[in-house]
Amino acid sequence: MKTETHPVNYPVLFVDGEHEWTGISTSKSNDTRVIDGIEHYVVKVEISAFTHPFYTGQKRIVDTAGRVEKFMRRYGNQTKK
């Protein structure tokens, strides 16, 4: 692997509310935490697999029938002409 081609990866602790997990990333922050003797940068994320509605199963039901009916009311009369 060429040394100057790839970005530098850092040990990172991702924090999403009460959920925390470690990984590597090119992101850094000013906040650090030592885990198992290794200093990790703490990166706060707003949405992750722990809180995203798609992964948690708490997604909202979209009214697709209402959308089709609204479309037909607006543009359905154009096909009759």
HUCORZI-V165077 format. One line per field, one symbol per residue. ss: DSSP state (h for helix, s for strand, l for the rest). A space follows every 50 residues. Layout:
ss=???
This chain:
ss=lllllllllsssssssllsssssssllllllssssllsssssssllllll llhhhhlllllllhhhhhhhhhhhhhhhlll
